[in-house]
């Protein structure tokens, strides 16, 4: 009865949302993902009887790569829900797809040996249908932030039904395990954060300018101007400093913003896709896949997504492997376990950014303290697919 009611509800949601989905499908950001997810356009079914990994974001898609590499690529099936995630998993296998919206899954899903879910992608129909088709379900890198946990508790009865389908859970921390257990999850093992197992490595070597390099990493709306303003005052006292801005989204918008800012303040500016010399005072990196290379030559890194509420921060471990001095805002709730695993991060209120930059010589160099062991995950998957 619950399954029938749930199906009716998501069908109603789907019908109501169709007009909005069509409108958003014309935006560049969604023109591939929304038609694939909500209308199955260019989204053929996965081959059956494989190991199905589902992740959401770019960071999660990168984090599963060491696991995928341990299995025969012909057995691997991959899905995601974001453009950036799809761009990454497409590099791994031709069996890469956008995960359809739940109401479409009965017409799309095929039997798989094991379903491996990364972090917090709790889609009821995905779990239900996978289980009906005989798959073992494993949650990896499971986490539950403070904000999410409050919301999950309100619907504890619902999540108990979801976790009843799960055979094994690998959690990031003891706190995550305890929270999952209150929601009805069982058979949980804590192994740390998979994103720390194998950090991204540089794809090419950059020549570091003879300058103090300040990098604004994975910045979101509102953070770029904050960093630009702080850097302008910082450069008055550190004339050899350069700012490299690496926005998370909206490259064109940030290029215009930084260019105008530089002109007004009589600073030089360059766009990385057109000039990779890094000779300007302010550089905007308007290309994907370059952040790890920029980290390798950075002295100070300002972590985006942490100065405005709602994003939850980004992976600081990627910069810390190079010993960068890291400044973070206080909104890092989605990355708490990684933050605990890295020493030397300076966490501040956004009003203190300039003063913290000015005192950069007293900031600590960061380093990763704890890493993750993926062997238990590999052993479990191997056991399930050979039963």
N, C-alpha and C positions, 0 to 999 in steps of 0.2 A: 504494500500500500504506500509506504514512504517513497519507494522508487517511482511509482506512478505519479504521485503528487509532485515530487521533485522535477520529473520530466515535464509535467504540465507547466510548472512555474518557469523553468528555463526556456521553454518554448514561447511563453508569453513575453518574457524578457527579450528574446531574440526577435520576435515580430515587432515589438515596440521600438527596438533599437535599429532596425534595418535602414530607415531613412537617414539616421545620423551616421551609420557606418558607411553608407554610400557617399555622403557628403565628405567625410574625413578621408575616404579612399582617394580623393583627388589631390590630397596633400602629398608632397614628395616623401615625407617620412613614413606614410602609411600605404602608399599606392601598391606596394607588393604584399605587405603583411595582412592587411584587412581583407582584401579579396580572397587570399589564400585561406585565412582562418575562418572567415564567415560565409564564404561562398564556394570554397574548395577549388578556386580557380588556380590552375597550374600547381595543384597540390595532390598528386597521385598517392595512393596507399603505399605504405611501407611493405617491403617483402616480409613474409611471415617467419616465425621460428628463429628469431634473433635475440640479441641483447639490446634492449631499447633504453637509451639514455635520454632523459628529458631535463633540459635546463632552461633558464629564462634569459638572463642578461649576458652581455659580452664576458664579464668577469667569471660567471659560472661556466659558460661554454669553454673558456680557456682552462678552467680548473679541472674539468673532466678529461682533458687530453691525456695526462699520464695514465689514467685508467683505461682509456680506449686503446692506447698503445700496447697494452698487455694482452689484448685479445686479437684474434683473426679479424681483419677489417671487414671481411665478407659477412661476419656475424653481427656487425654493428649497425644499429638503427638509431637515428638522432632526430629529436624535435626540439623546437624552441618557440617562444611567443614574441620575440622582438626582432627588429631589423638587424641590429648589431649582433645579436646572438646567432641569427641565421647566417650572417656573413662569416662568422667564425666556424660554425659546425660544417658549413659547406666546403671548407678546406679539408675536412677530415674524411668525408665519405659522400658518395653520390646518393646514398640513402639518408638524406637530410631533408626535413620537411618543417613547415610551420604546423604547430599543433592546432587542429580545428577547434572551434568553439564546441562546448559540451554537447549541445543538441545534435550536432553533426557527427559526433564520434561513432554512434551505432552504424552509420553508413560508411565509415572510413577505416575503423580500426581492424586489425588482423591479429591472430594469435601470435604471441611472442613468448619466449622461454622465461625471460626476466624483464621487469620494468624497474629501472633505476631512476629515482627522482632526486634532483639536486635541490637542496635547501627547503623552500617553503611553497612549492607548487602543489597545493592541495585541491585538485579538481575531482569532485566526487564521482562523476561519470567515468573519468579516466581510470580511477581505481576500481570501480565496480565492474566495468567491462573487461579490463585487463584480468581481473580475478576470475570472472566468468569464463574467459578463454584459457584459463589455466596457468597464467603467469605468476611467478613469485615476485613480490613487490618489496623493494629495498629503498629506504630513504637514506641519502647520504648528505653529510655536512648540515644536518638538520639544526635549525636555530629558531629562536623565538625572542624577538626584541621586546623591550619593556612595553612599548606602545602596542605591538601586535598581540602580546599576551593578554592585555586587558580586553582587547576585542575578541580574541579567541574564547576567553572565559565566558563571555556573554552567550556564546553559542556552543558551549561545551558538549551539549547533547548531540549536536551535529558532527563535531570533530571526533567524538567517540565512534560514530559510525564509519568515518573515513579511516581512522587508525585501526579499526577492526580488520581492515583488508591487508594491513601491512605485516610482512613477515619479519623484517629486521630493520632496525634504525641505528645509524651511526651519527651521533650528535657531536657538536662542536665543543661543548663544555658541560660541566656538572649542572650548571644553572639551566641550560637548555634541556638536559635530560629530566630534571625535576619538573620543569614546566610541562614538558610533553607528557610525562606520567600523569599529571593532574588532569590532562585532557583525554586520558584513556589509552595512551600509547604504551606498548610493552616491548620487551626484548630489545632494550636500548643499550648501546655501548658507546662510551666517550673515547674518541680518538684524536680530537683536535680539529683544526680547520684545514680542509683539503687545499685551500688557496695558498697555504704555506708550504705545501709539500714540494712543489717545484715552481719557483717563481719565474716569471718571464725573463728571458735573457735578451740582451741587445741584438738587434738584427744587423747593425753596422756600427762602425766606430766613428764618432764625431770628433772633430778637432775643437778642443775647448779654447775659447778666446781667453786672453790674458785679462780676465775680468771676474768680478764677483757675480755669479749667475743666480738669479732669483727666479724660480719657476712657479707659476700659478697652475696647478695640475687639476685637470678634469673639473674646470669651473662651471658653475651654473648661473642662471640669470640673477643679476644683482651682485654677484661676487666679483665679476671682472672689474667693474668700476671701483669697488672697494679696494681691490689690490692695486689698481692703477693709481688711485689717490695716495695710498700708503707709499707706493714705490716712488712717486714724484717727490715727496718730502724726503724719503730715504736717500734718493740719488743726490739731493742737494748737499748731503754730508758724505756720500760715498760716490764720487763722480765716475768711478770705473765700473759701477754696477750696471747690469743689463737685466731686463725683465723678459722672460719667455712665458707667454700665455698659451695654455693648451686647453681650449674650451671643450666641454663634453659634447655640446650641440651647437647649432646655429653659427657655423663658421663665418658666413658672410656678414652676419650682424656684428659679431665681435671684431672682425677685421675693420669694419667701418667705425665702430666705437673707439678702438685703440688708435686707429689712424687719425681720427679727429682729435682725440686726446693728445696725441703726440704733437700734432701741428699747433694746437693752442698753447702747449707748454714748451714749444721749441725743442722737442726731442726728435730724434730720428726714428723712423718706423720701417719695418719690412714684413712682408707676407711670406711665410716659410715655403709655400708651394712654388713661389716665384724666385726666392732668394734664400738659399740655405747657408749663406756665409756667416750668419749670426753676428754681424758687425753692427747692427743697429742698437739703439737704446731699448726699444720695445719691439719684440718679435711675436707675431701670432702664428702658432702652428695650426694651420688649417688643413691638416691631413690626419687620417687614422693610422694607428700603428707606430707612431713616432715617439710616444710618451716615454717608453722605457729607454730609448736612446737619449732623450733629453735628460732623464734622471741621471744617467751615467756621467754627465758633465755639470750637474747642478750642485751648487753649494747650499742653497736654502730652498726648501720646497714648501709652498703653501697649499695645503690639501683642500681642493674644492668639494662642494657638497656638504661641508661641515660648518659653514658660516650662516646658512639659512635653514630654518626648520623645515622638515619634510623630506629631505633627501636621505640623510643618515650616514653621510661620509663615503669615503672610498678606501681602497686597499692601500694602507700606508706601508705594508711590507715591501712592495715593489720598489719604493724609493729607499727604504732603509737598508736594503742589501748593498747600496753604494755608500752607506755612511752619511747620507745627506742629513742636514739639520732640518727637522720637520716642524712646521707650525700648523696647528689644526684648530678649527673652531670647536665649539662645545656640542654640536649636533652630529654625533657619530654613532647613533644608536644601532645602525645596521652593521657596524664593524667592531663592536665592543670586544669580541674575542680576539680579533687581529690586533687591536690596540693594546690589549693586555699582553700580547705576545711580542711586542716591540718596545724596546727601552729608549728613552730619551725624547719622546714626543712632547712638544710644548703645546698645551691646550689653553686657549685664551678666548675671551670675549672679542667680538669683531672690533670693538672700540679701541682695543689694545694692539691692533696689528702694527701700526707704525712704530710704537714704542718697542714692541717685541723685535721687529726688524732692526731697529737701531741698536739693540742690545745683542745682536746676532752672535758676537764673539763669545758670549757666555752661554749660548745654547749648546746642548750636548749633541754629539754625533749619534745617530740612531743605529740600532742593530736588532736583528731578529733573535729572540731568546728561545722560542719553542717552535718545533716543526711537527708535522703530522705523519703518521704511518698509515699507508694505504693498504698494507698487506691483509688486514682483516677483511676489508671490503672485497679485495680480489678473491680471497679464499671463499667468502660467502657466495659471490656470483658464480665462481667456478663450480662450487658444490651444487647450487641450484640448477645450473644448465646441464649438469651430468647426471642428475637424479633420474 
